[in-house]
Amino acid sequence: MTKVVRKNRRLAAANSRWRVYYDHLVDHEGNEVEDYLVVEGRNPRANLVTGVDVLPVLGDKVLLMRVYRHAVGRELWEVPRGFIDEHETAVEAALRELTEETGLRCAPTELLALGTYAPEPGLLSAYAALFVATRCEGTPRLPKDEIGIGNFALLARKEIEELIAAGEIAHSGTLLLCCRFFDLPR
C-alpha cells in the first residue's frame, strides 16, 4: 500500500455545508503535491456520511426528478438527495429530503438501506447513504425552495435503462440506487 503523508493543510474556502482545503501531500517515493484539493463536510462525522440519496417507489415505478446542475450546465434525471443536518440520523435525513423535494411520505419501516458510496473519493471527504423509500404515500409536488428542480417522472425499469443508455442519468448515487433496487429479489 502506498503511504501518503499530509504535511500541511490550508483552508481555501468555506460555506454553510463544505470546507475546501489545499493539502500538501508526499508519498514514500518522494512524489509531492502541494495543493491537493479536498472538500470536507462542515460537520464531519467519523464515518464521513454527510448526505443521503433516496429512490422513491410508487407501485411498480420509481420517481426521478429532472434537475438542472449548474456545474455541468445541463439537466439530468436524479433521485431526491441532500445533506444530513448536524443532529440528524441518515434515516431522518432521508425521510425529510424525500418530503421536502417531492412531497411524498414514507414510514421509517418502509425505508430500505442499500449501503453507502463515495460520490467522488478523489475530491470529496464524504460518503452518502443510499435508501429506497417503498410504499410512498402522497402526490408528488415540485418544491418552491429548491433551485433547479424542473419536474418529476414515474418510470418503469425499461425507461430507467433507456435513460441510462442515453446518458440522461449521470449522478452516481442515482445509478447505484437504480441498479441495486432492480437487482433486489422480489
HUQUIZI-V490250 format. One record per backbone hydrogen bond with DSSP energy under -1.0 kcal/mol. CO is the residue of the C=O (numbers start at 1). NH is the residue of the N-H. E is the energy in kcal/mol with one decimal. If there is no record, write none. Layout:
co	nh	e
CO	NH	E
CO	NH	E
This chain:
co	nh	e
3	28	-1.1
5	26	-2.1
8	24	-2.7
10	22	-2.7
13	20	-3.3
17	42	-2.7
18	15	-2.5
19	40	-3.0
20	12	-3.5
20	13	-1.5
21	38	-2.1
22	10	-2.4
23	36	-2.5
24	7	-3.2
25	33	-2.4
26	5	-3.3
27	30	-1.8
31	27	-2.2
33	25	-3.2
36	23	-3.0
38	21	-3.2
39	125	-3.5
40	19	-2.6
45	48	-1.6
48	127	-2.7
50	84	-2.6
51	129	-2.7
52	82	-2.1
53	131	-2.3
55	133	-2.3
56	63	-2.2
57	136	-1.9
58	61	-1.8
61	58	-2.7
62	155	-3.2
64	153	-2.0
65	78	-2.7
66	150	-3.8
67	76	-2.4
69	72	-1.0
69	73	-1.3
69	74	-1.3
74	69	-3.0
76	67	-3.1
78	65	-3.5
80	54	-2.9
82	52	-2.7
85	88	-1.8
89	93	-2.4
90	94	-2.5
91	95	-2.3
92	96	-2.3
93	97	-3.1
94	98	-2.2
95	99	-1.8
96	100	-3.1
97	101	-2.6
98	102	-1.6
99	103	-1.8
102	141	-2.9
105	137	-2.8
107	110	-2.3
108	111	-1.3
110	134	-2.7
112	132	-2.4
115	130	-3.2
117	128	-2.4
120	123	-2.1
120	124	-3.2
123	39	-2.9
124	126	-1.3
127	50	-2.4
127	51	-1.3
128	117	-1.7
129	53	-2.4
130	114	-3.0
131	55	-2.5
132	112	-3.1
133	57	-2.7
137	105	-2.5
148	68	-2.4
151	66	-3.1
153	64	-2.3
155	62	-2.5
156	160	-2.2
157	161	-2.6
158	162	-2.0
159	163	-2.2
160	164	-2.5
161	165	-2.4
162	166	-1.8
163	168	-2.5
164	167	-1.5
168	77	-2.7
171	175	-2.3
172	176	-2.6
173	177	-2.6
174	178	-2.5
175	179	-2.5
176	180	-3.1
177	181	-2.9
178	182	-2.6
179	183	-1.2
181	184	-1.3
